């Protein structure tokens, strides 16, 4: 029972760390990255569709992304979605066959703003991990209350859960440190 609780908590914490890393990758640095556009939803014939399903994203230059749609009739909808994208600061150019997005250089002020955004995302991930720990502790307390496990086993389980939590929070902090360095790099 205790090992199942710990395994479930570990899986959920791994997912929280992965979600944080994915969120970090969606914050742009000085160079263009197709991952920036992974969460862009395009209104394709009335259905919100991920951009990656509508076209091929290529990175021919350091600050340029080229989007080649599979269906040329989607060009206008893709361009509209890119214009509405927050924090892009770029003007997509539609030449009738593909869309070229050239990202401007980041100013120091904008870089610091992005660092704040990333730190907020990291704190959200830490809170998620702590909430998973709280749920695990509640499950352990329920086992103890129902008499399904002894005090020593519960105590050992709580210590393992705390160690698991610390390792996942450290992983989030490490990913934050890497992203922060990447953002501040000129």
HUURNOR-V732152 format. One record per residue. N is the residue number from 1. SS is DSSP state (helix for helix, strand for strand, loop for the rest). PHI is phi in radians with two decimals (none if undefined). OMEGA is omega as a letter, one per 30 degrees, with the letter a starting at -180 (none if undefined). Layout:
[[N | SS | PHI | OMEGA] [N | SS | PHI | OMEGA]]
This chain:
[[1 | loop | none | a] [2 | helix | -1.13 | l] [3 | helix | -1.12 | l] [4 | helix | -1.15 | l] [5 | helix | -1.09 | a] [6 | helix | -1.15 | l] [7 | helix | -1.14 | l] [8 | helix | -1.10 | l] [9 | helix | -1.09 | l] [10 | helix | -1.09 | l] [11 | helix | -1.08 | a] [12 | helix | -1.14 | l] [13 | helix | -1.16 | l] [14 | helix | -1.05 | l] [15 | helix | -1.15 | l] [16 | helix | -1.14 | l] [17 | helix | -1.14 | l] [18 | helix | -1.09 | l] [19 | helix | -1.13 | l] [20 | helix | -1.11 | l] [21 | helix | -1.11 | l] [22 | helix | -1.15 | l] [23 | helix | -1.07 | l] [24 | helix | -1.09 | a] [25 | helix | -1.21 | l] [26 | loop | -1.49 | l] [27 | loop | -1.65 | a] [28 | loop | -1.36 | l] [29 | loop | -1.86 | a] [30 | loop | -1.23 | a] [31 | loop | -2.00 | a] [32 | loop | -1.31 | a] [33 | loop | -2.51 | a] [34 | helix | -1.00 | l] [35 | helix | -1.10 | l] [36 | helix | -1.02 | a] [37 | helix | -1.80 | a] [38 | loop | -1.11 | a] [39 | loop | -1.71 | l] [40 | loop | -1.27 | l] [41 | strand | -1.82 | a] [42 | strand | -1.90 | l] [43 | strand | -1.37 | a] [44 | strand | -1.83 | a] [45 | loop | 0.92 | l] [46 | loop | 1.45 | a] [47 | strand | -2.04 | l] [48 | strand | -1.15 | a] [49 | strand | -2.22 | l] [50 | strand | -1.06 | a] [51 | helix | -0.98 | a] [52 | helix | -1.08 | l] [53 | helix | -1.47 | a] [54 | helix | -1.74 | a] [55 | strand | -2.93 | l] [56 | strand | -1.64 | l] [57 | strand | -1.82 | l] [58 | strand | -2.21 | a] [59 | strand | -2.17 | a] [60 | strand | -1.25 | l] [61 | strand | -2.33 | a] [62 | loop | -1.05 | a] [63 | loop | -2.05 | a] [64 | strand | -2.18 | l] [65 | strand | -2.08 | l] [66 | strand | -2.00 | a] [67 | strand | -1.96 | l] [68 | strand | -1.90 | a] [69 | strand | -1.25 | l] [70 | loop | -1.27 | l] [71 | loop | -2.09 | a] [72 | helix | -1.06 | a] [73 | helix | -1.23 | a] [74 | helix | -1.54 | a] [75 | helix | -0.94 | a] [76 | helix | -1.09 | a] [77 | helix | -1.16 | l] [78 | helix | -1.15 | l] [79 | helix | -1.06 | l] [80 | helix | -1.06 | a] [81 | helix | -1.08 | l] [82 | helix | -1.19 | l] [83 | helix | -1.15 | a] [84 | helix | -1.48 | a] [85 | loop | -1.17 | l] [86 | loop | -1.24 | l] [87 | loop | 1.12 | a] [88 | loop | -1.45 | l] [89 | loop | 0.99 | l] [90 | loop | -2.34 | a] [91 | loop | -1.93 | a] [92 | loop | -1.13 | a] [93 | strand | -2.01 | a] [94 | strand | -1.79 | l] [95 | loop | -1.82 | l] [96 | loop | 1.68 | l] [97 | loop | -2.07 | a] [98 | loop | -2.62 | l] [99 | strand | -2.05 | l] [100 | strand | -1.95 | l] [101 | strand | -2.05 | l] [102 | strand | -1.82 | a] [103 | loop | -1.47 | l] [104 | loop | -1.27 | l] [105 | loop | -1.09 | l] [106 | loop | -1.45 | l] [107 | loop | -1.42 | l] [108 | helix | -1.08 | l] [109 | helix | -1.09 | a] [110 | helix | -1.18 | l] [111 | helix | -1.07 | l] [112 | helix | -1.14 | l] [113 | helix | -1.11 | l] [114 | helix | -1.15 | l] [115 | helix | -1.09 | l] [116 | helix | -1.09 | l] [117 | helix | -1.08 | a] [118 | helix | -1.14 | l] [119 | helix | -1.11 | l] [120 | helix | -1.14 | l] [121 | helix | -1.13 | l] [122 | helix | -1.15 | l] [123 | helix | -1.14 | l] [124 | helix | -1.05 | l] [125 | helix | -1.16 | l] [126 | helix | -1.07 | l] [127 | helix | -1.09 | l] [128 | helix | -1.07 | l] [129 | helix | -1.11 | l] [130 | helix | -1.16 | l] [131 | helix | -1.14 | l] [132 | helix | -1.13 | l] [133 | helix | -1.09 | l] [134 | helix | -1.05 | l] [135 | helix | -1.10 | l] [136 | helix | -1.09 | l] [137 | helix | -1.10 | l] [138 | helix | -1.11 | l] [139 | helix | -1.13 | l] [140 | helix | -1.14 | l] [141 | helix | -1.11 | l] [142 | helix | -1.15 | l] [143 | helix | -1.07 | a] [144 | helix | -1.12 | a] [145 | helix | -1.10 | a] [146 | helix | -1.37 | l] [147 | loop | 1.35 | a] [148 | loop | -1.52 | l] [149 | loop | -2.63 | a] [150 | loop | -1.48 | a] [151 | helix | -1.04 | a] [152 | helix | -1.12 | a] [153 | helix | -1.13 | l] [154 | helix | -1.11 | l] [155 | helix | -1.06 | l] [156 | helix | -1.13 | l] [157 | helix | -1.10 | l] [158 | helix | -1.13 | l] [159 | helix | -1.13 | l] [160 | helix | -1.13 | l] [161 | helix | -1.13 | l] [162 | helix | -1.12 | l] [163 | helix | -1.14 | l] [164 | helix | -1.08 | l] [165 | helix | -1.09 | a] [166 | helix | -1.07 | a] [167 | helix | -1.13 | l] [168 | helix | -1.30 | l] [169 | helix | -1.13 | l] [170 | helix | -1.11 | l] [171 | helix | -1.12 | l] [172 | helix | -1.13 | l] [173 | helix | -1.09 | l] [174 | helix | -1.15 | l] [175 | helix | -1.13 | l] [176 | helix | -1.11 | a] [177 | helix | -1.07 | l] [178 | helix | -1.11 | a] [179 | helix | -1.17 | l] [180 | helix | -1.09 | l] [181 | helix | -1.11 | l] [182 | helix | -1.14 | a] [183 | helix | -1.21 | a] [184 | helix | -1.47 | l] [185 | loop | -1.22 | a] [186 | loop | -1.76 | none]]
